[in-house]
Amino acid sequence: MRARAIVAEDEPLLRENLVELLGAAWPELEIVAVAADGFQALRAVNEHRPDVLFLDIEMPEASGLEVARRASGCHVVFVTGYDRYAVAAFEQGAVDYVMKPLSGVRIAAVVKRVKERLRWPPASLAALVDQLANAPSSGGRYLRWINASRGEDVQLITTDEVRYFQSDTKYTRVVAAHAEGLIRKSIKELVDELDPLMFWQIHRAAIVNVHAIERVTRGLRDGVLLAIRDRPELLSVSQPYAHLFRKM
């Protein structure tokens, strides 16, 4: 009997990519539904009763954690960009986890382990879900990958590559050395998710990668300006954050 699965991921291109990679690594797997948010995933679980759930943890409407909490009788693979989720999921008995960015090698390894786990009843995830749901936002681990949209494409950018983040109306610009894109996270959310030793807020609408600062200069009225490696523009530091750079 063919295994049946549901894929839940809120980013359309990543969702399509995951379905394609699963199709290549596990041709006999029947993907009975795809979902763009947690509510769609829960409806699909109730309708199809799948064997395996591939759940993005950070989804609108209902998180992957909430879906896992309410979906009994399924093996779960968490899809995440956060180490703190991945480590806890693996250690406490989830079928597996997939760290973004996705790749054929990662998916093939997951598929192998899922096939082995299907011989046994699904692990109980209640304790895991409660732990992750109540964990501090950083959990001692920080964001490592950014899925930034540029037109119809999604660029996968490591936080090491990011030069700075800058608020742009409804979105936030992610600026790397020779590329940029948009994400839906606010500056306030990013402050909580980025390593504070590496990323400093320099304005209510901007965060800079400290390792990307080439030099600090003084502007008009003793203002602070930052020259960024591999970028032509200067970033202005607002007065409340100027003290961070007085000794640089």
Beta strands, then each sheet from edge to edge (+ up, - down):
strand 1: 4-8
strand 2: 30-35
strand 3: 52-56
strand 4: 75-80
strand 5: 96-99
strand 6: 145-150
strand 7: 153-158
strand 8: 162-168
strand 9: 171-176
strand 10: 180-183
strand 11: 199-203
strand 12: 206-209
strand 13: 213-218
strand 14: 224-228
strand 15: 234-237
sheet 1: 2+ 1+ 3+ 4+ 5+
sheet 2: 6+ 7-
sheet 3: 10+ 9- 8+ 12- 11+
sheet 4: 13+ 14- 15+
end
